[in-house]
């Protein structure tokens, strides 16, 4: 699986990073971005971050 963050929707709240720091981190612009792979070990946390994103900026496919 792969994670994506739609930068135009990201409000830099950091929820995704707090929930799944192995997949998400802030970029140079202060927006979240996917920096790691979604694996069997972190898939549930990555999916929970996507569900919890207040602007629905995270896509996992």
Helices and strands as residue ranges (DSSP letters): E 3-5, H 15-19, E 24-26, E 32-34, H 43-52, E 58-60
